[in-house]
Amino acid sequence: MKNLISDFGAVGDDSTDNSSAFGAAIGWINSTGGFVECPSGIYRASACPSVTGAGGLIGEGSGTNANVSGAGPAGSPCGTVFRHTKNAGDFLTVASPNKALIRNIAFWPVEFKTSGAELATAQGAWRCNFERLSFNYCYQPLRFTSANQCTARGIDIFAPFGPSGILLKGAAGGVANLCQ
């Protein structure tokens, strides 16, 4: 397991753009199938590549209840928070053909989005696991598209304002199959 801060140079201060650190970390996941530990902190990013390897991102803390007091991300008890500066489109896409894992992370956009998901699967994702995640003020928190046997457990959704909380949908020629 590698560390988002010490191995890839991320800074969890809620102001540094960590796009290059996310790119390096996810590139490593995709090439090795390994896991990246994401210590407590608030990580901003303007871009994030797709996870296509069998590894994943594991945050610190419970990944839930990111805004129980209304104080925003700075008061978040969840530990690891991903904040993106994109106002449209998907932020993190899992396009893994086999067993990717995203765990213990809160997603909190910097500004309100007009389209796209915080966390999405691409066609062909298989047996991916999303565990103990929190989505706060998100247009579309979690979307499964033509995914097979993917699981979402312990998901908190606070104040969604888009079309749905968790969306299961098929694409041309595909369906979301046996997803929980």
KAFENRA-V136418 format. One record per backbone hydrogen bond with DSSP energy under -1.0 kcal/mol. NH is the residue of the N-H (numbers start at 1). CO is the residue of the C=O. Records with the same first field share a line. If there is no record, write none. Layout:
NH = CO, CO
This chain:
2 = 35
4 = 37
7 = 3
9 = 5
10 = 4
13 = 11
14 = 42
18 = 44
22 = 18
23 = 19
24 = 20
25 = 21
26 = 22
27 = 23
28 = 24
29 = 25
30 = 26
31 = 27
32 = 28
33 = 29
36 = 56
37 = 2
38 = 58
41 = 79
42 = 12
43 = 81
45 = 83
51 = 93
56 = 34
57 = 101
58 = 36
59 = 103
75 = 72
76 = 73
80 = 60, 78
81 = 41
82 = 106
83 = 43
85 = 45
91 = 117
92 = 118
94 = 120
95 = 51
99 = 126
101 = 55
102 = 129
103 = 57
104 = 131
106 = 80
107 = 134
108 = 82
110 = 84
114 = 87
118 = 140
119 = 141
120 = 92
121 = 143
122 = 94
124 = 146
125 = 122
126 = 96
127 = 148
129 = 100
130 = 151
131 = 102
132 = 153
134 = 105
135 = 156
136 = 107
137 = 158
142 = 165
143 = 119
144 = 167
146 = 169
148 = 125
149 = 177
151 = 128
153 = 130
156 = 133
158 = 135
161 = 138
167 = 142
169 = 144
174 = 171
177 = 147
180 = 150
